[in-house]
Amino acid sequence: MTILTDKVSSSSSGFVDGEFPSATSQLLPWPEATQFGTFMDVHGYSGGVNYAIPNPYDETGGYIHTNYSNVTYYNADGTARWSKTAHNMHSGCKFYGFPHVVHMINGVPHLVGILQHNVNSGDYYVYKINLNTAASGSGIVLTNNSGSALRPVNMGILENDQLFVTVSDSGTNVVSYLCDLDGMTFVSRLNVGKTGVVIGINNSKREILHGAALFKGSVTVSFVSGGQSGGNSGAMYDIFSFIIGVNRALDFSGPSPHVENIRTEHGPALNNFVGYLRQVSKDLFMVQGSKESSQGHYAYWRFGHNRRMYFTRSALEEWVKNCVYAQTGLRIGE
């Protein structure tokens, strides 16, 4: 039997059409990453700009960074184009961090994200900023009147340009809302961006997870886990697991309220990661990147730490389709 190397098993050359032509069995690979050839490929190693995202529609390599009080649009060389404060956009608010995305509105790129009230911390507002002019607005109100831990956990854009915000009530309920960014209102619920019920070890916890919506919202790529051995060594087990939610009826033409989970298993590789994928724009996703190294050793890295990586929608969908087929024999979209 031919043993695949890490490089081969983690790239498309050793994994074709959901099968491994060079081996009888193998843990699944990871998606092919996209590189910009700019500072955005490496900035995730720096904690100071950990919440930055590129503007994929800016051919000069500009990027946007938010902290609690400000959002700043930077040129590729690090000089600022403009900066805005959260308080001036909506009195008494701060930027919520992720989620935020670059979204085309009437042909113009906008940053769309979440503001959180400083005093009434259960009050959230969706904002938009024209990246060309810095003109901004906020008005979509997500207010927690129930006293429970309702909070925004994700924001996504479907292939038809619909933008949605996903909120979670401590994992017991995950709901996505379609946003009208012209009128700045919520339109309706969407059954996208969530898994089926995930059950913890010994039935210790039952929750619904959020994730990246693919295939017209019919598939959700959710949390990626790698088992940690414990102690202070930072060692990780050598298997990573993806949770992928699919429509129970196996209809991939659109979202459904009935979701079943598929788990796929992957080996460690140069481009492995843990946690959630974040959407950057309609056709670009990313792994955020870890902002600090473990135990104060700056050169010390472990599998539980992420480097900043970007993935196109087409690369993710092809990878998910092949992984699900290899694990279950199910062909998405067929």
C-alpha positions as a printed Julia matrix, in Angstrom:
334×3 Matrix{Float64}:
   0.0    0.0    0.0
   1.24   3.47  -0.84
   1.33   5.73   2.21
   0.32   9.29   1.44
   2.57  12.01   2.79
   1.15  14.94   4.72
   1.58  17.19   1.68
  -0.19  14.81  -0.67
  -2.99  13.84   1.69
  -3.8   17.48   2.47
  -4.05  18.58  -1.15
  -6.34  17.83  -4.05
  -3.66  15.85  -5.89
  -4.11  12.9   -3.53
  -7.88  13.2   -3.15
  -9.86  13.08  -6.38
 -13.64  12.9   -6.75
 -14.1   11.84  -3.14
 -11.62   8.96  -3.35
  -7.91   8.33  -2.66
  -6.41   6.78  -5.82
  -3.03   6.17  -4.14
  -4.17   4.44  -0.94
  -6.76   1.97   0.31
  -7.7    4.1    3.32
  -6.75   7.51   4.66
  -8.06  10.23   6.94
  -9.7   12.99   4.94
  -7.74  16.04   3.74
  -8.36  19.75   4.28
  -9.63  22.36   1.81
  -7.24  24.18  -0.5
  -6.46  27.66   0.83
  -6.33  30.85  -1.23
  -3.5   33.34  -0.74
  -3.56  37.05  -1.59
   0.19  37.58  -1.74
  -0.21  40.49   0.67
  -0.02  41.33   4.37
  -3.48  39.77   4.78
  -1.91  36.31   4.47
   0.14  36.75   7.66
  -1.54  39.38   9.81
  -3.5   36.79  11.81
  -0.33  36.11  13.8
  -0.53  39.6   15.31
  -3.04  40.08  18.12
  -3.34  43.8   17.41
  -5.14  43.22  14.1
  -6.77  39.89  14.79
 -10.24  41.13  13.81
  -9.13  42.53  10.44
 -10.62  41.25   7.2
  -9.64  42.02   3.61
 -11.9   43.83   1.19
 -11.95  41.28  -1.65
 -13.26  43.96  -4.01
 -10.28  46.27  -3.37
  -7.63  45.47  -5.97
  -5.04  47.53  -4.08
  -5.13  45.19  -1.06
  -7.01  47.34   1.45
  -8.36  45.8    4.65
 -10.7   46.73   7.5
  -9.96  46.41  11.21
 -12.36  46.81  14.13
 -11.84  47.05  17.86
 -14.41  47.88  20.53
 -14.53  51.6   19.74
 -13.32  52.11  16.15
 -13.41  50.69  12.65
 -10.54  51.69  10.35
 -10.02  51.09   6.65
  -6.31  50.58   5.92
  -4.32  50.67   2.71
  -2.13  47.67   1.99
   0.91  49.51   3.42
  -0.82  50.06   6.78
  -1.75  53.73   6.33
  -5.33  54.62   7.27
  -7.88  55.76   4.68
 -10.59  56.59   7.2
 -11.79  55.69  10.69
 -15.18  55.79  12.41
 -16.24  55.39  16.04
 -19.03  53.11  17.2
 -20.48  55.85  19.42
 -20.94  58.19  16.47
 -22.7   55.46  14.51
 -25.08  54.59  17.36
 -24.95  56.34  20.72
 -23.79  54.22  23.64
 -22.59  51.3   21.5
 -19.37  49.42  20.77
 -18.36  47.17  17.91
 -19.14  43.54  18.65
 -16.13  42.09  16.8
 -17.06  39.12  14.66
 -19.31  38.59  12.85
 -18.83  41.17  10.11
 -18.67  40.77   6.33
 -17.98  42.76   3.17
 -21.24  42.82   1.22
 -22.13  44.38  -2.13
 -25.14  46.73  -1.84
 -26.3   48.22  -5.14
 -22.91  47.43  -6.63
 -20.91  49.12  -3.84
 -18.88  47.22  -1.18
 -20.09  47.8    2.38
 -18.87  46.53   5.73
 -21.85  44.99   7.55
 -21.52  44.04  11.21
 -22.93  44.2   14.73
 -22.99  46.94  17.39
 -23.63  46.1   21.05
 -25.0   48.57  23.59
 -22.54  49.32  26.4
 -25.18  49.4   29.16
 -28.0   47.22  27.84
 -25.66  44.44  26.72
 -28.53  42.36  25.35
 -29.28  45.02  22.73
 -27.61  44.57  19.34
 -27.83  46.59  16.13
 -26.82  45.75  12.57
 -24.76  48.48  10.89
 -23.48  49.11   7.37
 -20.6   51.31   6.17
 -19.96  52.28   2.56
 -16.3   51.36   2.12
 -15.85  53.89  -0.7
 -17.27  56.94   1.09
 -17.37  55.9    4.8
 -21.07  56.84   4.92
 -22.77  54.64   7.52
 -26.08  53.7    9.03
 -27.58  51.38  11.66
 -31.12  50.43  12.42
 -31.77  46.7   12.32
 -32.46  46.08  16.0
 -31.98  42.72  17.68
 -33.14  43.22  21.28
 -33.09  40.54  23.93
 -36.35  41.0   25.79
 -36.51  37.49  27.24
 -33.63  37.79  29.71
 -31.88  34.79  28.14
 -28.41  34.73  26.58
 -29.51  35.61  23.06
 -26.55  36.89  21.05
 -25.34  37.15  17.44
 -22.96  34.33  16.56
 -22.65  34.47  12.78
 -23.33  36.47   9.64
 -23.44  35.04   6.15
 -24.26  35.71   2.51
 -25.93  33.16   0.25
 -25.29  32.71  -3.47
 -28.34  34.85  -4.29
 -26.85  37.79  -2.29
 -29.21  37.33   0.66
 -27.49  38.42   3.9
 -28.5   36.77   7.16
 -27.64  37.13  10.85
 -27.58  34.04  13.06
 -28.39  34.35  16.76
 -28.08  31.72  19.47
 -29.73  31.19  22.85
 -26.83  29.36  24.53
 -27.02  26.68  21.86
 -30.55  25.51  22.69
 -31.95  27.44  19.77
 -30.19  28.85  16.71
 -32.15  31.15  14.39
 -31.1   33.05  11.27
 -32.81  36.22  10.04
 -32.81  37.6    6.5
 -31.8   41.28   6.49
 -33.05  44.07   4.24
 -30.06  46.42   4.16
 -31.85  49.1    2.13
 -34.64  49.49   4.68
 -32.4   48.25   7.53
 -34.99  45.77   8.81
 -35.26  42.05   9.49
 -37.43  40.41   6.81
 -38.01  36.81   7.86
 -36.46  33.72   9.37
 -34.17  31.52   7.28
 -33.35  27.89   8.04
 -29.66  28.34   7.24
 -26.36  28.27   9.06
 -27.15  25.67  11.71
 -26.65  21.97  12.44
 -28.96  19.4   13.92
 -28.78  18.67  17.65
 -25.27  17.72  18.74
 -25.02  15.44  21.79
 -22.02  15.67  24.11
 -20.12  12.84  25.8
 -22.35  10.72  28.06
 -25.3   12.85  26.94
 -23.82  15.68  29.01
 -24.9   18.45  26.66
 -27.31  18.87  23.78
 -27.01  21.91  21.57
 -27.39  23.25  18.04
 -24.29  24.74  16.43
 -23.99  27.55  13.91
 -21.73  27.47  10.87
 -20.94  28.52   7.31
 -23.82  28.07   4.85
 -22.98  26.38   1.53
 -24.94  24.9   -1.39
 -27.75  27.5   -1.31
 -28.04  27.12   2.46
 -28.72  23.38   2.34
 -25.37  22.48   3.97
 -23.71  23.94   7.07
 -20.01  23.46   7.85
 -19.82  23.9   11.6
 -17.32  23.42  14.4
 -13.99  21.69  13.8
 -12.6   19.99  16.89
  -9.28  18.38  17.73
  -9.13  16.51  21.03
  -6.66  17.98  23.54
  -4.82  15.57  25.81
  -4.87  17.86  28.83
  -2.09  19.04  31.11
   0.31  21.77  30.06
   1.9   20.05  27.09
  -0.53  21.45  24.53
  -0.49  18.08  22.75
  -3.43  17.18  20.56
  -4.88  13.89  19.42
  -4.13  13.11  15.79
  -7.72  13.23  14.5
  -9.8   16.31  13.78
 -13.55  16.11  13.35
 -15.89  18.32  11.28
 -19.61  18.56  11.99
 -21.56  19.11   8.77
 -25.32  19.68   8.8
 -27.34  18.61   5.73
 -31.04  18.66   4.88
 -32.56  15.46   6.19
 -34.52  14.93   2.96
 -31.21  15.19   1.03
 -32.65  18.02  -1.04
 -29.84  20.45  -1.82
 -31.85  23.04  -3.74
 -32.31  25.21  -0.64
 -32.53  25.3    3.18
 -34.78  23.14   5.32
 -35.83  23.23   9.01
 -34.93  19.54   9.31
 -31.17  19.02   9.55
 -29.12  15.87  10.1
 -25.45  15.85  11.1
 -22.55  14.14   9.34
 -19.14  13.89  11.0
 -15.98  13.66   8.91
 -12.52  12.8   10.26
  -9.27  14.45   9.18
  -5.6   14.03  10.0
  -3.17  16.78  11.08
  -1.67  18.75   8.21
  -0.09  22.1    7.48
  -3.46  23.69   6.79
  -5.47  22.11   9.62
  -7.52  24.35  11.91
 -10.05  24.18  14.73
 -13.13  26.22  15.55
 -15.45  27.92  13.07
 -15.05  29.21   9.53
 -15.93  32.9    9.16
 -17.44  34.37   6.02
 -15.61  37.39   4.57
 -17.76  38.05   1.5
 -20.21  36.13  -0.67
 -17.54  33.88  -2.14
 -14.73  34.07   0.45
 -14.39  32.41   3.86
 -11.57  32.34   6.4
 -10.12  30.86   9.55
  -9.62  33.77  11.91
  -6.14  32.9   13.19
  -4.88  32.66  16.77
  -3.77  35.98  18.23
  -1.25  34.71  20.73
   1.11  31.8   21.21
   0.8   29.31  24.05
   2.6   29.53  27.4
   4.49  32.67  26.45
   6.75  30.87  23.95
   6.48  32.96  20.79
   7.73  30.21  18.49
   5.56  27.6   20.18
   2.55  26.49  18.14
   0.16  23.6   18.44
  -2.64  22.12  16.38
  -5.14  24.01  18.51
  -3.79  27.3   17.17
  -4.88  28.6   13.79
  -2.96  30.52  11.2
  -4.98  32.9    9.06
  -6.25  31.08   5.97
  -8.8   31.92   3.28
 -11.02  29.58   1.26
 -13.2   30.3   -1.77
 -16.8   29.1   -1.87
 -16.09  26.83  -4.84
 -13.1   25.21  -3.11
 -15.08  24.63   0.1
 -18.09  23.18  -1.71
 -15.98  20.8   -3.79
 -14.09  19.71  -0.67
 -17.28  19.2    1.38
 -18.89  17.25  -1.46
 -15.91  14.89  -1.71
 -15.5   14.48   2.06
 -19.17  13.66   2.62
 -19.06  11.15  -0.22
 -15.89   9.5    1.11
 -17.39   9.24   4.62
 -20.98   8.25   3.76
 -21.34   7.45   0.04
 -23.75  10.39  -0.3
 -23.24  12.71  -3.27
 -24.37  16.26  -2.48
 -26.36  17.7   -5.35
 -26.92  14.36  -7.1
